[in-house]
């Protein structure tokens, strides 16, 4: 079991869209579909509360275990382990959103949280933390949990994102990016991958630094519109 918990992993490199990766993504997709299948059950207050508290605890415990694991492996550093990546921040906000039933947090989370979580699920920067390493499970539980949390708010509370909230989210993400840029300068870190590319992520297709930052901005806006499109189609259908 020890090789599956080592920080300096000797496992094979993680391969995107390998059988393990595809099965993991399929499980997350099935869980998302089940949210809509059992929509009526989840709208009942008792079931709704049970689900949201359970999911919040799972996401929170999963992220606490991650930091405890880093400490136990003597690998926790401010340069790499602070929860400043957008997907890490989204996991914490997902817990708050679930516990408080906050519509305002949902408006941010549906775009920034769901968008970043999907990107990490599709192209995780796992290096040698491939299946069945602890970090493999931790990463997919955390980001899969964020996806489920956002869709749960849609299903159980009938929360809908809006175009104005999308642009507010874009503004907030950019302000956050400026803050993290200067923090990276101080810490010598690479949070949000602002300073350089990382691993086998989608950034490898976005051009050289610093031009890929502009590509990221455009990709973010496009992805947010794609995330909003189901609600736009539903509204359009209702009006016809």
ChimeraX commands (.cxc) that place a marker at each C-alpha (Angstrom):
marker #1 position 0.00,0.00,0.00 radius 0.5
marker #1 position 2.90,2.39,0.67 radius 0.5
marker #1 position 3.64,3.09,-3.04 radius 0.5
marker #1 position 0.09,4.41,-3.39 radius 0.5
marker #1 position 0.66,7.09,-0.76 radius 0.5
marker #1 position 4.21,8.23,-1.54 radius 0.5
marker #1 position 4.66,11.84,-2.56 radius 0.5
marker #1 position 7.62,10.88,-4.74 radius 0.5
marker #1 position 5.54,8.36,-6.59 radius 0.5
marker #1 position 7.18,5.63,-8.65 radius 0.5
marker #1 position 3.99,4.78,-10.50 radius 0.5
marker #1 position 3.60,5.24,-14.23 radius 0.5
marker #1 position 2.81,8.67,-15.63 radius 0.5
marker #1 position -0.87,9.56,-15.67 radius 0.5
marker #1 position -2.22,9.09,-19.19 radius 0.5
marker #1 position -5.19,11.30,-20.14 radius 0.5
marker #1 position -8.16,9.33,-21.45 radius 0.5
marker #1 position -6.67,6.01,-20.41 radius 0.5
marker #1 position -9.09,3.25,-19.38 radius 0.5
marker #1 position -8.81,4.29,-15.72 radius 0.5
marker #1 position -9.44,7.93,-16.59 radius 0.5
marker #1 position -12.40,7.13,-18.83 radius 0.5
marker #1 position -14.00,4.91,-16.17 radius 0.5
marker #1 position -13.54,7.63,-13.55 radius 0.5
marker #1 position -15.15,10.24,-15.79 radius 0.5
marker #1 position -17.97,7.83,-16.60 radius 0.5
marker #1 position -18.71,7.39,-12.89 radius 0.5
marker #1 position -18.90,11.17,-12.42 radius 0.5
marker #1 position -21.19,11.52,-15.45 radius 0.5
marker #1 position -23.47,8.75,-14.17 radius 0.5
marker #1 position -23.71,10.44,-10.76 radius 0.5
marker #1 position -24.63,13.71,-12.49 radius 0.5
marker #1 position -27.34,11.98,-14.52 radius 0.5
marker #1 position -28.72,10.37,-11.36 radius 0.5
marker #1 position -29.17,13.85,-9.88 radius 0.5
marker #1 position -31.66,14.62,-12.63 radius 0.5
marker #1 position -33.25,11.17,-12.53 radius 0.5
marker #1 position -34.01,11.59,-8.82 radius 0.5
marker #1 position -34.79,15.29,-9.14 radius 0.5
marker #1 position -38.20,15.04,-7.42 radius 0.5
marker #1 position -36.74,13.13,-4.47 radius 0.5
marker #1 position -33.96,15.67,-4.00 radius 0.5
marker #1 position -36.45,18.53,-3.91 radius 0.5
marker #1 position -37.98,17.10,-0.75 radius 0.5
marker #1 position -36.49,18.98,2.19 radius 0.5
marker #1 position -35.35,15.93,4.15 radius 0.5
marker #1 position -33.60,14.31,1.19 radius 0.5
marker #1 position -32.19,17.64,0.05 radius 0.5
marker #1 position -30.62,18.35,3.43 radius 0.5
marker #1 position -29.24,14.83,3.74 radius 0.5
marker #1 position -27.60,15.05,0.32 radius 0.5
marker #1 position -26.12,18.53,0.71 radius 0.5
marker #1 position -24.67,17.88,4.16 radius 0.5
marker #1 position -23.25,14.53,3.06 radius 0.5
marker #1 position -21.67,16.00,-0.07 radius 0.5
marker #1 position -20.27,18.98,1.86 radius 0.5
marker #1 position -18.66,16.63,4.40 radius 0.5
marker #1 position -17.18,14.44,1.65 radius 0.5
marker #1 position -15.61,17.41,-0.16 radius 0.5
marker #1 position -14.33,18.96,3.07 radius 0.5
marker #1 position -12.86,15.74,4.48 radius 0.5
marker #1 position -11.33,14.91,1.11 radius 0.5
marker #1 position -9.47,18.24,1.03 radius 0.5
marker #1 position -8.41,18.03,4.68 radius 0.5
marker #1 position -6.98,14.56,4.03 radius 0.5
marker #1 position -5.02,16.00,1.11 radius 0.5
marker #1 position -3.27,18.53,3.32 radius 0.5
marker #1 position -2.71,15.99,6.09 radius 0.5
marker #1 position -1.16,13.68,3.49 radius 0.5
marker #1 position 1.19,16.44,2.32 radius 0.5
marker #1 position 2.23,17.15,5.91 radius 0.5
marker #1 position 2.80,13.44,6.61 radius 0.5
marker #1 position 4.98,13.22,3.48 radius 0.5
marker #1 position 6.88,16.40,4.50 radius 0.5
marker #1 position 5.73,17.95,1.23 radius 0.5
marker #1 position 3.49,20.81,2.39 radius 0.5
marker #1 position 4.89,24.17,1.28 radius 0.5
marker #1 position 3.31,27.56,0.76 radius 0.5
marker #1 position 4.72,27.55,-2.78 radius 0.5
marker #1 position 2.59,24.57,-3.80 radius 0.5
marker #1 position -0.03,23.61,-1.24 radius 0.5
marker #1 position -2.09,26.72,-0.52 radius 0.5
marker #1 position -5.68,26.32,-1.84 radius 0.5
marker #1 position -5.23,29.11,-4.38 radius 0.5
marker #1 position -5.84,27.24,-7.63 radius 0.5
marker #1 position -9.29,28.15,-8.88 radius 0.5
marker #1 position -10.42,24.53,-8.64 radius 0.5
marker #1 position -9.13,24.28,-5.04 radius 0.5
marker #1 position -10.90,27.50,-4.09 radius 0.5
marker #1 position -14.03,26.15,-5.79 radius 0.5
marker #1 position -13.96,23.06,-3.56 radius 0.5
marker #1 position -14.00,25.23,-0.43 radius 0.5
marker #1 position -16.72,27.47,-1.84 radius 0.5
marker #1 position -18.75,24.39,-2.77 radius 0.5
marker #1 position -18.79,23.38,0.89 radius 0.5
marker #1 position -19.93,26.88,1.93 radius 0.5
marker #1 position -22.54,26.95,-0.85 radius 0.5
marker #1 position -23.98,23.59,0.21 radius 0.5
marker #1 position -24.08,24.47,3.89 radius 0.5
marker #1 position -25.59,27.95,3.44 radius 0.5
marker #1 position -27.74,27.23,0.34 radius 0.5
marker #1 position -26.33,30.49,-1.02 radius 0.5
marker #1 position -27.70,31.65,-4.38 radius 0.5
marker #1 position -24.99,34.31,-4.70 radius 0.5
marker #1 position -22.19,31.78,-4.28 radius 0.5
marker #1 position -23.97,29.52,-6.77 radius 0.5
marker #1 position -23.91,32.30,-9.37 radius 0.5
marker #1 position -20.11,32.36,-9.12 radius 0.5
marker #1 position -19.69,28.63,-8.66 radius 0.5
marker #1 position -21.79,27.60,-11.63 radius 0.5
marker #1 position -19.34,29.30,-13.97 radius 0.5
marker #1 position -15.96,29.45,-12.20 radius 0.5
marker #1 position -16.39,26.36,-10.03 radius 0.5
marker #1 position -18.04,24.09,-12.55 radius 0.5
marker #1 position -15.83,25.31,-15.40 radius 0.5
marker #1 position -12.56,24.82,-13.51 radius 0.5
marker #1 position -13.63,21.45,-12.11 radius 0.5
marker #1 position -14.55,20.10,-15.54 radius 0.5
marker #1 position -11.22,21.29,-16.95 radius 0.5
marker #1 position -9.31,19.50,-14.18 radius 0.5
marker #1 position -11.38,16.33,-14.62 radius 0.5
marker #1 position -10.65,16.31,-18.35 radius 0.5
marker #1 position -6.95,17.25,-18.14 radius 0.5
marker #1 position -5.70,16.68,-14.57 radius 0.5
marker #1 position -2.10,17.60,-13.75 radius 0.5
marker #1 position -1.38,14.33,-11.91 radius 0.5
marker #1 position 2.10,13.48,-13.23 radius 0.5
marker #1 position 2.98,10.12,-11.56 radius 0.5
marker #1 position -0.02,10.14,-9.22 radius 0.5
marker #1 position -1.86,7.78,-11.52 radius 0.5
marker #1 position -4.46,5.19,-10.55 radius 0.5
marker #1 position -4.59,3.86,-7.83 radius 0.5
marker #1 position -2.54,6.54,-6.02 radius 0.5
marker #1 position -4.19,8.39,-3.13 radius 0.5
marker #1 position -3.91,11.70,-4.98 radius 0.5
marker #1 position -5.73,10.25,-7.99 radius 0.5
marker #1 position -8.80,9.50,-5.87 radius 0.5
marker #1 position -8.49,12.73,-3.87 radius 0.5
marker #1 position -8.40,14.88,-6.99 radius 0.5
marker #1 position -11.37,13.29,-8.72 radius 0.5
marker #1 position -13.46,13.16,-5.53 radius 0.5
marker #1 position -12.83,16.85,-4.90 radius 0.5
marker #1 position -13.48,18.08,-8.43 radius 0.5
marker #1 position -16.25,15.59,-9.09 radius 0.5
marker #1 position -17.82,16.79,-5.86 radius 0.5
marker #1 position -17.75,20.38,-7.10 radius 0.5
marker #1 position -19.54,19.37,-10.31 radius 0.5
marker #1 position -22.18,17.48,-8.32 radius 0.5
marker #1 position -22.59,20.39,-5.90 radius 0.5
marker #1 position -23.25,22.90,-8.68 radius 0.5
marker #1 position -25.72,20.65,-10.50 radius 0.5
marker #1 position -27.39,19.74,-7.21 radius 0.5
marker #1 position -28.22,23.41,-6.62 radius 0.5
marker #1 position -29.85,23.51,-10.05 radius 0.5
marker #1 position -31.79,20.28,-9.47 radius 0.5
marker #1 position -32.82,20.65,-5.83 radius 0.5
marker #1 position -33.24,24.43,-5.55 radius 0.5
marker #1 position -34.06,25.40,-9.14 radius 0.5
marker #1 position -31.17,27.86,-9.08 radius 0.5
marker #1 position -30.34,29.26,-12.52 radius 0.5
marker #1 position -27.22,31.15,-13.62 radius 0.5
marker #1 position -27.61,34.46,-15.43 radius 0.5
marker #1 position -25.65,36.35,-18.07 radius 0.5
marker #1 position -24.96,39.30,-15.70 radius 0.5
marker #1 position -23.62,36.90,-13.06 radius 0.5
marker #1 position -21.42,35.31,-15.72 radius 0.5
marker #1 position -19.73,38.62,-16.48 radius 0.5
marker #1 position -19.42,39.40,-12.77 radius 0.5
marker #1 position -17.71,36.03,-12.39 radius 0.5
marker #1 position -15.32,36.83,-15.24 radius 0.5
marker #1 position -14.46,40.13,-13.54 radius 0.5
marker #1 position -13.93,38.45,-10.16 radius 0.5
marker #1 position -11.72,35.73,-11.67 radius 0.5
marker #1 position -9.55,38.37,-13.34 radius 0.5
marker #1 position -9.24,40.41,-10.13 radius 0.5
marker #1 position -8.35,37.21,-8.30 radius 0.5
marker #1 position -5.79,36.43,-11.00 radius 0.5
marker #1 position -4.05,39.79,-10.49 radius 0.5
marker #1 position -3.90,39.14,-6.74 radius 0.5
marker #1 position -2.47,35.66,-7.27 radius 0.5
marker #1 position 0.07,36.98,-9.80 radius 0.5
marker #1 position 1.65,39.26,-7.21 radius 0.5
marker #1 position 1.44,36.51,-4.58 radius 0.5
marker #1 position 3.27,34.21,-6.99 radius 0.5
marker #1 position 6.00,36.85,-7.26 radius 0.5
marker #1 position 6.39,36.88,-3.49 radius 0.5
marker #1 position 6.25,33.11,-2.97 radius 0.5
marker #1 position 8.02,32.03,-6.16 radius 0.5
marker #1 position 4.95,29.90,-6.90 radius 0.5
marker #1 position 2.83,29.20,-9.96 radius 0.5
marker #1 position -0.75,29.27,-8.70 radius 0.5
marker #1 position -3.33,29.51,-11.49 radius 0.5
marker #1 position -0.44,28.58,-13.83 radius 0.5
marker #1 position 0.06,32.31,-14.42 radius 0.5
marker #1 position 3.86,32.19,-14.39 radius 0.5
marker #1 position 4.38,29.13,-16.61 radius 0.5
marker #1 position 2.62,26.10,-18.04 radius 0.5
marker #1 position 2.26,22.94,-16.04 radius 0.5
marker #1 position 2.33,19.22,-16.74 radius 0.5
marker #1 position -0.05,17.62,-19.22 radius 0.5
marker #1 position -2.89,20.14,-18.94 radius 0.5
marker #1 position -4.87,21.83,-21.70 radius 0.5
marker #1 position -2.47,24.80,-21.42 radius 0.5
marker #1 position -0.04,22.95,-23.66 radius 0.5
marker #1 position -2.34,23.79,-26.59 radius 0.5
marker #1 position -2.66,27.48,-25.74 radius 0.5
marker #1 position 0.63,28.84,-27.07 radius 0.5
marker #1 position 3.75,30.20,-25.31 radius 0.5
marker #1 position 3.91,32.36,-22.19 radius 0.5
marker #1 position 2.60,35.03,-21.77 radius 0.5
marker #1 position 0.32,34.79,-24.81 radius 0.5
marker #1 position -1.44,31.71,-23.49 radius 0.5
marker #1 position -2.89,33.89,-20.72 radius 0.5
marker #1 position -4.94,35.70,-23.36 radius 0.5
marker #1 position -5.99,32.35,-24.81 radius 0.5
marker #1 position -7.05,31.23,-21.34 radius 0.5
marker #1 position -9.18,34.36,-21.01 radius 0.5
marker #1 position -10.94,33.69,-24.31 radius 0.5
marker #1 position -11.35,29.99,-23.51 radius 0.5
marker #1 position -12.85,30.89,-20.12 radius 0.5
marker #1 position -15.44,33.20,-21.69 radius 0.5
marker #1 position -16.31,30.61,-24.32 radius 0.5
marker #1 position -16.63,27.83,-21.73 radius 0.5
marker #1 position -18.88,30.02,-19.56 radius 0.5
marker #1 position -21.17,30.62,-22.54 radius 0.5
marker #1 position -21.25,26.88,-23.20 radius 0.5
marker #1 position -22.18,26.23,-19.57 radius 0.5
marker #1 position -24.97,28.80,-19.84 radius 0.5
marker #1 position -26.28,27.45,-23.17 radius 0.5
marker #1 position -28.64,24.78,-21.71 radius 0.5
marker #1 position -30.50,27.46,-19.76 radius 0.5
marker #1 position -30.61,29.73,-22.82 radius 0.5
marker #1 position -32.11,26.88,-24.86 radius 0.5
marker #1 position -34.71,26.15,-22.18 radius 0.5
marker #1 position -35.71,29.83,-22.01 radius 0.5
marker #1 position -35.96,30.03,-25.78 radius 0.5
marker #1 position -38.10,26.89,-25.91 radius 0.5
marker #1 position -40.47,28.29,-23.30 radius 0.5
marker #1 position -40.92,31.48,-25.32 radius 0.5
marker #1 position -41.79,29.66,-28.53 radius 0.5
marker link #1:1,2 radius 0.2
marker link #1:2,3 radius 0.2
marker link #1:3,4 radius 0.2
marker link #1:4,5 radius 0.2
marker link #1:5,6 radius 0.2
marker link #1:6,7 radius 0.2
marker link #1:7,8 radius 0.2
marker link #1:8,9 radius 0.2
marker link #1:9,10 radius 0.2
marker link #1:10,11 radius 0.2
marker link #1:11,12 radius 0.2
marker link #1:12,13 radius 0.2
marker link #1:13,14 radius 0.2
marker link #1:14,15 radius 0.2
marker link #1:15,16 radius 0.2
marker link #1:16,17 radius 0.2
marker link #1:17,18 radius 0.2
marker link #1:18,19 radius 0.2
marker link #1:19,20 radius 0.2
marker link #1:20,21 radius 0.2
marker link #1:21,22 radius 0.2
marker link #1:22,23 radius 0.2
marker link #1:23,24 radius 0.2
marker link #1:24,25 radius 0.2
marker link #1:25,26 radius 0.2
marker link #1:26,27 radius 0.2
marker link #1:27,28 radius 0.2
marker link #1:28,29 radius 0.2
marker link #1:29,30 radius 0.2
marker link #1:30,31 radius 0.2
marker link #1:31,32 radius 0.2
marker link #1:32,33 radius 0.2
marker link #1:33,34 radius 0.2
marker link #1:34,35 radius 0.2
marker link #1:35,36 radius 0.2
marker link #1:36,37 radius 0.2
marker link #1:37,38 radius 0.2
marker link #1:38,39 radius 0.2
marker link #1:39,40 radius 0.2
marker link #1:40,41 radius 0.2
marker link #1:41,42 radius 0.2
marker link #1:42,43 radius 0.2
marker link #1:43,44 radius 0.2
marker link #1:44,45 radius 0.2
marker link #1:45,46 radius 0.2
marker link #1:46,47 radius 0.2
marker link #1:47,48 radius 0.2
marker link #1:48,49 radius 0.2
marker link #1:49,50 radius 0.2
marker link #1:50,51 radius 0.2
marker link #1:51,52 radius 0.2
marker link #1:52,53 radius 0.2
marker link #1:53,54 radius 0.2
marker link #1:54,55 radius 0.2
marker link #1:55,56 radius 0.2
marker link #1:56,57 radius 0.2
marker link #1:57,58 radius 0.2
marker link #1:58,59 radius 0.2
marker link #1:59,60 radius 0.2
marker link #1:60,61 radius 0.2
marker link #1:61,62 radius 0.2
marker link #1:62,63 radius 0.2
marker link #1:63,64 radius 0.2
marker link #1:64,65 radius 0.2
marker link #1:65,66 radius 0.2
marker link #1:66,67 radius 0.2
marker link #1:67,68 radius 0.2
marker link #1:68,69 radius 0.2
marker link #1:69,70 radius 0.2
marker link #1:70,71 radius 0.2
marker link #1:71,72 radius 0.2
marker link #1:72,73 radius 0.2
marker link #1:73,74 radius 0.2
marker link #1:74,75 radius 0.2
marker link #1:75,76 radius 0.2
marker link #1:76,77 radius 0.2
marker link #1:77,78 radius 0.2
marker link #1:78,79 radius 0.2
marker link #1:79,80 radius 0.2
marker link #1:80,81 radius 0.2
marker link #1:81,82 radius 0.2
marker link #1:82,83 radius 0.2
marker link #1:83,84 radius 0.2
marker link #1:84,85 radius 0.2
marker link #1:85,86 radius 0.2
marker link #1:86,87 radius 0.2
marker link #1:87,88 radius 0.2
marker link #1:88,89 radius 0.2
marker link #1:89,90 radius 0.2
marker link #1:90,91 radius 0.2
marker link #1:91,92 radius 0.2
marker link #1:92,93 radius 0.2
marker link #1:93,94 radius 0.2
marker link #1:94,95 radius 0.2
marker link #1:95,96 radius 0.2
marker link #1:96,97 radius 0.2
marker link #1:97,98 radius 0.2
marker link #1:98,99 radius 0.2
marker link #1:99,100 radius 0.2
marker link #1:100,101 radius 0.2
marker link #1:101,102 radius 0.2
marker link #1:102,103 radius 0.2
marker link #1:103,104 radius 0.2
marker link #1:104,105 radius 0.2
marker link #1:105,106 radius 0.2
marker link #1:106,107 radius 0.2
marker link #1:107,108 radius 0.2
marker link #1:108,109 radius 0.2
marker link #1:109,110 radius 0.2
marker link #1:110,111 radius 0.2
marker link #1:111,112 radius 0.2
marker link #1:112,113 radius 0.2
marker link #1:113,114 radius 0.2
marker link #1:114,115 radius 0.2
marker link #1:115,116 radius 0.2
marker link #1:116,117 radius 0.2
marker link #1:117,118 radius 0.2
marker link #1:118,119 radius 0.2
marker link #1:119,120 radius 0.2
marker link #1:120,121 radius 0.2
marker link #1:121,122 radius 0.2
marker link #1:122,123 radius 0.2
marker link #1:123,124 radius 0.2
marker link #1:124,125 radius 0.2
marker link #1:125,126 radius 0.2
marker link #1:126,127 radius 0.2
marker link #1:127,128 radius 0.2
marker link #1:128,129 radius 0.2
marker link #1:129,130 radius 0.2
marker link #1:130,131 radius 0.2
marker link #1:131,132 radius 0.2
marker link #1:132,133 radius 0.2
marker link #1:133,134 radius 0.2
marker link #1:134,135 radius 0.2
marker link #1:135,136 radius 0.2
marker link #1:136,137 radius 0.2
marker link #1:137,138 radius 0.2
marker link #1:138,139 radius 0.2
marker link #1:139,140 radius 0.2
marker link #1:140,141 radius 0.2
marker link #1:141,142 radius 0.2
marker link #1:142,143 radius 0.2
marker link #1:143,144 radius 0.2
marker link #1:144,145 radius 0.2
marker link #1:145,146 radius 0.2
marker link #1:146,147 radius 0.2
marker link #1:147,148 radius 0.2
marker link #1:148,149 radius 0.2
marker link #1:149,150 radius 0.2
marker link #1:150,151 radius 0.2
marker link #1:151,152 radius 0.2
marker link #1:152,153 radius 0.2
marker link #1:153,154 radius 0.2
marker link #1:154,155 radius 0.2
marker link #1:155,156 radius 0.2
marker link #1:156,157 radius 0.2
marker link #1:157,158 radius 0.2
marker link #1:158,159 radius 0.2
marker link #1:159,160 radius 0.2
marker link #1:160,161 radius 0.2
marker link #1:161,162 radius 0.2
marker link #1:162,163 radius 0.2
marker link #1:163,164 radius 0.2
marker link #1:164,165 radius 0.2
marker link #1:165,166 radius 0.2
marker link #1:166,167 radius 0.2
marker link #1:167,168 radius 0.2
marker link #1:168,169 radius 0.2
marker link #1:169,170 radius 0.2
marker link #1:170,171 radius 0.2
marker link #1:171,172 radius 0.2
marker link #1:172,173 radius 0.2
marker link #1:173,174 radius 0.2
marker link #1:174,175 radius 0.2
marker link #1:175,176 radius 0.2
marker link #1:176,177 radius 0.2
marker link #1:177,178 radius 0.2
marker link #1:178,179 radius 0.2
marker link #1:179,180 radius 0.2
marker link #1:180,181 radius 0.2
marker link #1:181,182 radius 0.2
marker link #1:182,183 radius 0.2
marker link #1:183,184 radius 0.2
marker link #1:184,185 radius 0.2
marker link #1:185,186 radius 0.2
marker link #1:186,187 radius 0.2
marker link #1:187,188 radius 0.2
marker link #1:188,189 radius 0.2
marker link #1:189,190 radius 0.2
marker link #1:190,191 radius 0.2
marker link #1:191,192 radius 0.2
marker link #1:192,193 radius 0.2
marker link #1:193,194 radius 0.2
marker link #1:194,195 radius 0.2
marker link #1:195,196 radius 0.2
marker link #1:196,197 radius 0.2
marker link #1:197,198 radius 0.2
marker link #1:198,199 radius 0.2
marker link #1:199,200 radius 0.2
marker link #1:200,201 radius 0.2
marker link #1:201,202 radius 0.2
marker link #1:202,203 radius 0.2
marker link #1:203,204 radius 0.2
marker link #1:204,205 radius 0.2
marker link #1:205,206 radius 0.2
marker link #1:206,207 radius 0.2
marker link #1:207,208 radius 0.2
marker link #1:208,209 radius 0.2
marker link #1:209,210 radius 0.2
marker link #1:210,211 radius 0.2
marker link #1:211,212 radius 0.2
marker link #1:212,213 radius 0.2
marker link #1:213,214 radius 0.2
marker link #1:214,215 radius 0.2
marker link #1:215,216 radius 0.2
marker link #1:216,217 radius 0.2
marker link #1:217,218 radius 0.2
marker link #1:218,219 radius 0.2
marker link #1:219,220 radius 0.2
marker link #1:220,221 radius 0.2
marker link #1:221,222 radius 0.2
marker link #1:222,223 radius 0.2
marker link #1:223,224 radius 0.2
marker link #1:224,225 radius 0.2
marker link #1:225,226 radius 0.2
marker link #1:226,227 radius 0.2
marker link #1:227,228 radius 0.2
marker link #1:228,229 radius 0.2
marker link #1:229,230 radius 0.2
marker link #1:230,231 radius 0.2
marker link #1:231,232 radius 0.2
marker link #1:232,233 radius 0.2
marker link #1:233,234 radius 0.2
marker link #1:234,235 radius 0.2
marker link #1:235,236 radius 0.2
marker link #1:236,237 radius 0.2
marker link #1:237,238 radius 0.2
marker link #1:238,239 radius 0.2
marker link #1:239,240 radius 0.2
view
